[in-house]
Amino acid sequence: MKIVVIGGTGLIGSRLVRQLHEQGQEAVAASPDSGVNSVTGEGLAEVLKGAQVVVDVSNAPSWEDDAVMKFFETSTRNLISYEAAGVKHHVALSVVGSERMLESGYFRAKVAQENLIKGSTIPYTIVRATQFFEFVKAIADFSTEGNKVRMPSALIQPMAADDVASALARVAVGSPVNGTVEIGGPEKFRLDEFVRRGLAARNDPREVVTDPHGRYYSLEISERTLVPGDDAQLGKTTFEAWLSHAARQAA
């Protein structure tokens, strides 16, 4: 089965393409690096010839409010338009809790993307994932003041990028659900604890301070903003196992 992965050279896309190849699928990595641009439409008609499934894991190069909205709306409209010639399943990666973080232009854009997919005639599955382990340092960097990282103690249920790719691979070869699937990690953490453990594993000297008014990517969040529902599909990789693997790779 030909499966085209939009954003197929990125963090999730490269892992997804590899896993699909290992399963014997004809997975094609489509990105500007390979001459395919979902925003301009360049290369879309050619790469989608004979494709049964499209998995969109692309991400906006800019998170500025207008730019990110333009990216997701334009890209999604183009994909839907070109897919009408024969694609049977549109899979899109989105974010758990997007509708709870609409103060952010990024999450407003993700909700707009989801709505375009839901309103199209292409059978679809939207996969909403929790935060990735790989971004623990980025979360800290965004909330750093001097040598302190101010983080709230809200719950988070992060997961490994490899597990995100595995979930997407399962969805891609399955039937469209014409709805949303949530995925998350096997463990819940307090956000401050998650960041504290992540920085400690990197020997990062910054102090993580628990602050009820601390922000998550500039957003004030509530207790369960970042966690999926009880019916979420859970990955297998624990944070400790991921940290150990990351340490071995860095050695």
QUIDA-V316351 format. One record per residue. RES is the residue in one small letter. SS is DSSP state (@ for helix, = for strand, . for the rest). PSI is psi as a letter, one per 40 degrees, with the letter a starting at -180 (none if undefined). Layout:
RES|SS|PSI, RES|SS|PSI
This chain:
m|.|h, k|=|h, i|=|h, v|=|h, v|=|h, i|=|h, g|.|f, g|.|e, t|.|e, g|.|a, l|@|d, i|@|d, g|@|d, s|@|d, r|@|d, l|@|d, v|@|d, r|@|d, q|@|d, l|@|d, h|@|d, e|@|d, q|.|e, g|.|e, q|.|i, e|=|g, a|=|h, v|=|h, a|=|h, a|=|h, s|.|i, p|@|d, d|@|d, s|@|e, g|.|e, v|.|h, n|.|h, s|.|e, v|.|d, t|.|e, g|.|e, e|.|h, g|.|e, l|@|d, a|@|d, e|@|d, v|@|d, l|.|e, k|.|h, g|.|e, a|.|h, q|.|d, v|=|h, v|=|h, v|=|h, d|=|h, v|.|f, s|.|i, n|.|i, a|.|h, p|.|d, s|.|h, w|.|e, e|.|i, d|@|d, d|@|d, a|@|d, v|@|d, m|@|d, k|@|d, f|@|d, f|@|d, e|@|d, t|@|d, s|@|d, t|@|d, r|@|d, n|@|d, l|@|d, i|@|d, s|@|d, y|@|d, e|@|d, a|.|e, a|.|e, g|.|e, v|.|h, k|.|e, h|=|h, h|=|h, v|=|h, a|=|h, l|=|h, s|=|a, v|=|h, v|.|h, g|.|e, s|@|d, e|@|e, r|@|e, m|.|f, l|.|e, e|.|d, s|.|h, g|@|d, y|@|d, f|@|d, r|@|d, a|@|d, k|@|d, v|@|d, a|@|d, q|@|d, e|@|d, n|@|d, l|@|d, i|@|d, k|@|d, g|.|e, s|.|i, t|.|e, i|.|h, p|.|i, y|=|i, t|=|h, i|=|h, v|=|h, r|=|h, a|=|i, t|.|i, q|.|i, f|=|i, f|@|d, e|@|e, f|@|e, v|@|d, k|@|d, a|@|d, i|@|d, a|@|d, d|@|d, f|@|d, s|.|f, t|=|h, e|=|h, g|.|b, n|.|e, k|=|i, v|=|h, r|=|h, m|=|i, p|.|i, s|.|f, a|.|i, l|=|i, i|=|i, q|.|g, p|.|i, m|=|i, a|.|i, a|@|d, d|@|d, d|@|d, v|@|d, a|@|d, s|@|d, a|@|d, l|@|d, a|@|d, r|@|d, v|@|d, a|@|d, v|@|e, g|.|a, s|.|i, p|.|i, v|.|e, n|.|f, g|=|a, t|=|h, v|=|h, e|=|i, i|=|i, g|=|a, g|.|i, p|.|e, e|.|i, k|.|i, f|=|i, r|=|i, l|@|d, d|@|d, e|@|d, f|@|d, v|@|d, r|@|d, r|@|d, g|@|d, l|@|d, a|@|d, a|@|d, r|.|e, n|.|f, d|.|h, p|.|e, r|.|i, e|=|h, v|=|h, v|=|h, t|=|h, d|.|h, p|.|e, h|.|e, g|.|i, r|.|i, y|=|h, y|.|f, s|.|e, l|=|h, e|.|h, i|.|i, s|.|a, e|.|d, r|.|e, t|.|d, l|=|e, v|.|i, p|.|i, g|.|i, d|.|e, d|.|e, a|.|i, q|=|h, l|=|h, g|.|i, k|.|d, t|.|h, t|.|i, f|@|d, e|@|d, a|@|d, w|@|d, l|@|d, s|@|d, h|@|d, a|@|d, a|@|d, r|@|d, q|@|d, a|@|e, a|.|none
